[in-house]
């Protein structure tokens, strides 16, 4: 007998533990404090940034506790799971009594409690049979349930509606559980990453934002073209990526993606997030003989050596810079190269793309300038997958419905008592509600007026 009682006691203790409101408050406090920590400490930055900011000791401590990616940590998700279980158990534990009230075929009425509430009273000269005939159609039209009980010196009509509104709070509980479950599903099975795709290229994987690891995709994303328009101030007005989704090398979907107009495919969202220009692959250079004015033009790229005509020697581009600083001034994009004459020492040459005549300042026999470059844009895409979103949306809808029911609807019960006194019938109307007791005064007056108008 003792052996059979031990599991029962354990189950009862666990049930009471998870049905405790104290557990709910404790978990909410822990989660709130965790969210504050997650707000104060930036999430998903580079390890070097954390090491520099907090030092070695705190870096190792925070890293061991997954503070730097807290919302994906095992302990935070465990707290969320405990809260969901706590809400479910609390709801089930309290639902049995509510269930009996809602689905009872013949509900009981506490007439003493009804009489202690707000009352309206008027007199009638009609017989009890006539008053039953007049009052019952009105009450049956207004209420879901109504019944008559005969008394020694009269009768009482009991009426009620809105029993089901007691489920409003459970709808709110369910909505919270759906939000928590949706968040956990998104955390476990979703991802958030980014990728850069040059025009004409395609990719099969992305870089995850929180870990920096590769996340393979079940399909290819190809950037067919990229276009950007600018305001007169030079600020970008709109950038648009022409994307193609490929399955087994075959295009299955095409769409132009702009900011706030993503592409959706197989539960994956593809957002336009950034753009830029790749390093020029090829550049057109001109070499001008200062004495004769003759010009030699050719196309080249970084690292490719050029044999110059006459006795000018060789030239090779060795570096490309997006922003070249010269005597404290930003010259913008520029190439640097090395001119090696047949006679003499090698000379470094700077070729800013915005200033083709910049090399004239060297006052050398040979003037080198950049005339044209083949530029290519790349598109930066943010790619996310969150299978918990439909569940989260369902939770929000359920919460709105549940809050509306819980705050604006109520279980209303009325009794209409008719008692014979001094040859007249005294009609007393009293009502109670599980919510909005002040509003019951107006409802009682309205019902009394409806019934008295039938006389």
Order of alpha helices (4+ residues) and beta strands (2+ residues): alpha-alpha-alpha-alpha-alpha-beta-alpha-beta-beta-alpha-beta-beta-beta-beta-beta-beta-beta-beta-beta-beta-beta-beta-beta-beta-beta-beta-beta-alpha-beta-beta-alpha
